[in-house]
């Protein structure tokens, strides 16, 4: 019986509260990104950033006619999807545990553990992973020492490494999206289900999981968006061998200096991400009965 | 339908004892209330019967089956929570069908039983509504329908009326009691509200500090309280300092220098200080011959309550309360007036301090 949230915008005299954030958003996000996207319709010339009035779709034609680019699109979507599912699989049990831990000390400790992984810079965390995962890293070194393997397992510089890196980075976001939602599910709902004859597992799948859907959807979307746009993780954990769209963008702009073509890839990445999210949202809304 | 037996039921959390060795036998078809202030252990007791809390020691029987170690889903119970716990992602029909589907009943049977259950609670045609479209009273009826449709052996109600507003609470009180009588289902009702317990129950168990201090019919609990806690927790009571003169059924006590007949337990020896308990509605002002005990008193204050008028009266240094029906012809008294007060000794009780 949650009361319908009041719409702040409909409160007379409060609309100006959104002005500071809107200003920051427009000046530092909308204008730069829009101007970059505008560049994508110019002819690609290395080292030139200024606009010309000659509009062309050459850059986009190039992206969709060269396998290296559209394969990167599919790879980006696939990796982001796998990371979302994996992050959910690892994040849900942890979020459930934290949500159900009523002991304040233990609860705080678990929250600190989750948040502490966000305290370090991403690059440092990834270097840590590399120490663990490299060919001469701790895992391979240990297995080689035990004689369980004769040559190092390929843990890094491949898709697997990228996915592990992304899951590691995105897990806290997933957990944080879920905790609040799971906490809001009143324990008496689970108890009511139990008293009506549901086992612990049946109560979880028929009550707790469906009611967690808003958190699952939000967390998965967040993780998907973070993963598909990540440059650092594929660069470090993929060792330039796992080529996703952000890597192409970086190469085109920072290495070749072709801003217009890099911008075109960025547009494609953005549109791809929006379409994927829209499709996902539609599907999710259907499975959860429009309760998102 | 089954009776319920609790044998030396105990629950402790570390050094804190929530429920301390409760022995109770609740008869088949009985409406039994556990009444007490918050933190007295009544909810913990109910949750142990339901199976949500494992007792530290003791045994629970439903009918002839020991259920102490069984999980809630194997106990064949129905419980209605304070917040009703309607599943928000299911329609009313799906909520009620939940228990039947778990029992793998055929679709046709489920549909007809859901319909009959809604009829029974007066919500026919509510099948497709969702929790957010229901009022508190309607949610409660759905919660009851959801429970009753599975034909549980016992019904547990955990403060089911406390979230409703006053007028609806009055209505639901009688409605639940009627339904329970009609079905003849053994019911344990947890409440901190003495009115609910008195009007609805066949018997009441009054709990205080993890223990059941008195079990009895509403009349016994109200008129024959065994402890000062019971008499002050249930209704208002005047608790007057007296000294015991002689013990037993023909007990005499001294109040304000006068010897008064009353009744009390055998263990109060002559000469001891004790408490004389008398309900405000039994204190008569300027009584007629019915009152065999009379005292002079002084009106200290008058408070108008609508149906009744409440007087604060001074007897010596002590103050007592008297309530009078505000009927036509009933005289009113102003503060400062000298009056006679009296009561029937049979309506008083002497309790140890």
Boltz contact constraints between the chains, C-beta under 6 A:
constraints:
  - contact:
      token1: [A, 188]
      token2: [B, 81]
      max_distance: 6.0
  - contact:
      token1: [A, 188]
      token2: [B, 83]
      max_distance: 6.0
  - contact:
      token1: [A, 188]
      token2: [B, 85]
      max_distance: 6.0
  - contact:
      token1: [A, 189]
      token2: [B, 85]
      max_distance: 6.0
  - contact:
      token1: [A, 191]
      token2: [B, 52]
      max_distance: 6.0
  - contact:
      token1: [A, 192]
      token2: [B, 85]
      max_distance: 6.0
  - contact:
      token1: [A, 194]
      token2: [B, 72]
      max_distance: 6.0
  - contact:
      token1: [A, 194]
      token2: [B, 73]
      max_distance: 6.0
  - contact:
      token1: [A, 195]
      token2: [B, 72]
      max_distance: 6.0
  - contact:
      token1: [A, 195]
      token2: [B, 77]
      max_distance: 6.0
  - contact:
      token1: [A, 195]
      token2: [B, 79]
      max_distance: 6.0
  - contact:
      token1: [A, 196]
      token2: [B, 98]
      max_distance: 6.0
  - contact:
      token1: [A, 196]
      token2: [B, 99]
      max_distance: 6.0
  - contact:
      token1: [A, 197]
      token2: [B, 73]
      max_distance: 6.0
  - contact:
      token1: [A, 197]
      token2: [B, 99]
      max_distance: 6.0
  - contact:
      token1: [A, 197]
      token2: [B, 102]
      max_distance: 6.0
  - contact:
      token1: [A, 198]
      token2: [B, 73]
      max_distance: 6.0
  - contact:
      token1: [A, 198]
      token2: [B, 102]
      max_distance: 6.0
  - contact:
      token1: [A, 199]
      token2: [B, 73]
      max_distance: 6.0
  - contact:
      token1: [A, 210]
      token2: [B, 89]
      max_distance: 6.0
  - contact:
      token1: [A, 211]
      token2: [B, 89]
      max_distance: 6.0
